[in-house]
Amino acid sequence: MQYDAEIGTGIPMLTTERKALILDTLAREGRVVAKDFSRKLGLSEDTIRRDLRELAAEGLLQRVHGGALPASKALADLPTRRKISVDDKAAIARAAAGMVRNGQILFLDGGTSAVALARALPLDLRATVATHSPDVAVALLDHPGVELELIGGRIYKHSNVAVGAVAIEGISHIRADVYFMGVAGIHPEHGLTTGDREEAAIKRAISRRSAETIILASREKLGAVSACDVIGLGEVDGLVVEKSCPADVLEPYERRGVPIVRAD
């Protein structure tokens, strides 16, 4: 970390400079430890924690015990997320679609990655697809061999998915072969996270009713963390990532025994 130029000059760093340094460190190192950061800057830990709180309030990082981790770009609004990693999500969707077999019962999550997967499924597929996403259901209307089960409930507009007790009840009556899950954050230590508690509960419920849980893992989600826990990496049966994803980014997941599927 390059702090020496700021330390010992007798000129205190401005708040904006500290915050920029925090974000730069997150981008380069993937974490900020408040105690270490304050010591190296010669400032109180309370000052750094205040900076972290303010940056978290702006959605620029996710606070965790002792410091902060990168915030997921997947917490942006739906129109913005539809423009993020479009080509990579399409490649991931094609790879995930290649894992599907005739006769299976699938559960497709909500969000942009799941919609891309729905569009990538072959038109001659014969399967049952359950989803709590109206967008996914619409994307599959032209698949004559796909039986659709649309889970109802209160619509969480951030992801345009059904949540709540009615949705949980509907999920409880379905057993899926494979659940293709989309999340906001995928972290080697903190597992899978998303930004809403009810949406996290829905994802957990679906995973528990599925024989396999496969994560659609576009690059911006790897190493990021959001506020609400979904499941741990030990409950994941595979990550589907884009071909260009760096080996050092994937190594912590492979070390934990998570199978990795690279898109072509």
Buried (B, 14 or more C-beta within 10 A) or exposed (E): EEBEEBEEEEEEBEEEEBBEBBBEBBEEEBBBBBEBBBEBBEBEBEBBBEBBEEBBEEEBBBBBEEBBBBBBBBBBEBEEBBEBBEEBBBBBBBBBBBBBEEEBBBBBBBBBBBBBBBBBBBEEBBBBBBBBBBBBBEBBEEBEEBEBBBBEBEBBEBBBBBBBEEBBEBBEEBEBBBBBBBBBBBBBEBBBBBBBEBBBBBBBBBBEBBEBBBBBBBBBBBBBBBBBBBBEBEEBBBBBBBEEBEEEBBEBBEEBEBEBBBBE
